[in-house]
């Protein structure tokens, strides 16, 4: 009987948290859905403290480009269907279905944090920022993404991705300009020969 009561209490608490988090995160959903383009600088930091930087461009829905500064040879492009990673030194290219990557959380045509396939697991309000942590409902073990929003006015300041092995990668944005015109050529990529597809 006690187990049953505890289960009911847990369910009520979880549902209440989902309702509260949905109310809290609605304004961040609205911000992302109003965001058509974004351009600026990024700094990437991994769990071991290694850093890289470069230029970021986003064009919603579905498009993103990360051009890493030397000495990093990486170029990452989301073209609406694929997330493409190119090693410019090795002339090696990986294609991953965009929908299977954390980038899909913010690049979808309509961002919905409490959708059928997305759950909000944590919302942390700090002095000038709010952190929203998301997982895929069907694959909670696949890792999670935390979006960090600056308040007043709302803007996307950074995100961090934790993979199934617990390795964290942070991407911090700076010098951001929003809803400006971006050439479509930024998000096109052709590699007729060296393609490795990962599904």
URCORNOR-V232529 format. One record per residue. N is the residue number from 1. OMEGA is omega as a letter, one per 40 degrees, with the letter a starting at -180 (NA if undefined). NEAR is the number of other C-alpha atoms within 10 Angstrom. Layout:
[[N,OMEGA,NEAR] [N,OMEGA,NEAR]]
//
This chain:
[[1,i,6] [2,i,7] [3,a,8] [4,i,9] [5,i,10] [6,i,11] [7,i,12] [8,i,12] [9,i,12] [10,a,12] [11,i,12] [12,i,12] [13,a,12] [14,i,13] [15,i,12] [16,i,12] [17,i,16] [18,i,17] [19,a,12] [20,a,12] [21,i,20] [22,i,18] [23,a,10] [24,a,15] [25,a,19] [26,a,13] [27,i,12] [28,i,23] [29,a,18] [30,i,14] [31,a,17] [32,i,21] [33,i,18] [34,a,13] [35,i,20] [36,i,17] [37,i,19] [38,i,19] [39,i,22] [40,i,15] [41,i,19] [42,i,24] [43,a,17] [44,a,19] [45,i,17] [46,a,16] [47,a,12] [48,i,9] [49,i,8] [50,a,9] [51,i,13] [52,a,15] [53,i,20] [54,a,18] [55,i,16] [56,i,21] [57,i,22] [58,i,25] [59,a,26] [60,e,20] [61,i,19] [62,a,21] [63,i,25] [64,i,25] [65,i,22] [66,i,21] [67,a,19] [68,i,20] [69,i,13] [70,e,10] [71,i,8] [72,a,14] [73,a,14] [74,i,19] [75,a,17] [76,i,21] [77,i,24] [78,a,27] [79,a,20] [80,i,20] [81,a,13] [82,i,19] [83,a,23] [84,i,22] [85,a,18] [86,i,20] [87,a,14] [88,i,12] [89,a,9] [90,a,9] [91,a,11] [92,a,15] [93,i,19] [94,i,16] [95,i,19] [96,i,17] [97,a,16] [98,a,23] [99,i,16] [100,a,13] [101,i,11] [102,i,20] [103,a,17] [104,a,19] [105,a,21] [106,a,20] [107,i,24] [108,i,18] [109,i,14] [110,a,15] [111,i,19] [112,a,21] [113,a,22] [114,a,18] [115,a,11] [116,a,10] [117,a,12] [118,i,17] [119,i,20] [120,a,22] [121,a,16] [122,i,15] [123,a,20] [124,i,11] [125,i,14] [126,a,10] [127,a,7] [128,a,10] [129,i,17] [130,i,21] [131,i,19] [132,a,22] [133,a,19] [134,i,23] [135,i,22] [136,a,20] [137,a,15] [138,a,11] [139,a,11] [140,a,14] [141,a,12] [142,a,14] [143,a,18] [144,i,21] [145,i,22] [146,i,22] [147,a,22] [148,a,22] [149,i,21] [150,a,18] [151,i,16] [152,e,8] [153,a,7] [154,i,16] [155,i,17] [156,a,21] [157,i,19] [158,i,19] [159,i,19] [160,a,20] [161,i,21] [162,a,18] [163,a,15] [164,i,12] [165,i,9] [166,i,12] [167,a,12] [168,i,17] [169,i,19] [170,i,20] [171,a,19] [172,a,16] [173,i,20] [174,i,15] [175,a,8] [176,i,15] [177,a,12] [178,i,15] [179,i,14] [180,a,11] [181,i,11] [182,i,14] [183,a,7] [184,a,10] [185,i,7] [186,a,18] [187,i,20] [188,a,13] [189,i,13] [190,i,6] [191,a,10] [192,a,6] [193,a,8] [194,i,11] [195,i,15] [196,a,12] [197,i,12] [198,a,8] [199,NA,8]]
//
